Amino acid sequence: MKVYYSTEQLPVFKNAVITIGTFDGVHLGHRQIIESLKAAAAMVDGESVIITFHPHPRKVVSSVFTGVRLINTLTERIELLGNTGIDHLVVIPFTDFFANQSAEAYISDFLVQKFKPHTIIIGYDHRFGKDRSGDYRLLEEKAPIYNYKLKEIPEHLLDAVKVNSTNIRSAIIHSNIDEANKLLGYQFFFEGEVIHGDKVGRELGYPTANLKSADEDKIVLGDGIYAVYATVEGKNYKGMMSIGFRPTVNGKARVTEVNIFDFDQQVYGKKIRVIVKRYLRSEVKFDGLEALKIQLHKDKEESLKYL
């Protein structure tokens, strides 16, 4: 898959079959759309092209924006889409200027001039242009003028995509990682930079890597203890993770800590990927550090059952 971050970089596509969307999560519902895109491109000996936007359009156009919690960062989304077998991904900077172009200009100056599409595959509810005035009907009206074919994504599939996305976000927030992973079709993961903590874990014999999220828009798991894999410099390790306020040590801030099994390297300042396998238990305030240490031993044994 080739990735482009500007329409100025685009090649001349051969019989481009395009679809447009955020594709946050790149989950099982999205993959049905992507398979349809690839099949349509193959039928006309063409190239499959996904157009996506960054930042999320709601960050630009919403007057009541309070934070978009995304399943994937842009980097993660690119990685996941790259695994689907499409030919091209175009990441369009979503700016005020882009959002405020007329619906007609969106079709003529953006879609047609930049992509010269053979086929556009889009949902019935797709909106574009200033004040979201453009829709499927306008694309249909312009198709014979600009000589592209238009295919509609079935309503039931679009509805399933929306439901899946909503359910995945809810499952992640509420620590239901089994449900989230099932709907995603892969195991939920995130990345963070290792920062200094208060080193209580080291005193207990369970040193942890304290992680600072790599992206403020990335969704965060609910508080609790999880069995995880940690990827450090390309190598995978088993481990367990705690998210929460650490009530036993009177923690004041919400932190994410990963205890990586059989690992003793210094990793401050490095990026770690955490792949979340299983939710183990809720965060509990124990009667002192010795009781916490006993529970950590149990958590490790429980983690190893699932890893």
Secondary structure, 3 states (H helix, E strand, C coil): CEEECCHHHCCCCCCEEEEECCCCCCCHHHHHHHHHHHHHHHHCCCEEEEEEEECCHHHHHCCCCCCCCECCCHHHHHHHHHCCCCCEEEEEECCHHHHCCCHHHHHHHHHHHHHCCCEEEEECCCCECHHHCECHHHHHHHHHHHCCEEEEECHHHHHHHHHHHHHHHHHHHCCCHHHHHHHHCCCCEEEEEEECCCCHHHHHCCCCEEEEECCCCECCCCCEEEEEEEEECCEEEEEEEEEECCHHHCCCCCEEEEEECCCCCCCCCCEEEEEEEEEEECCCCCCCHHHHHHHHHHHHHHHHHHC
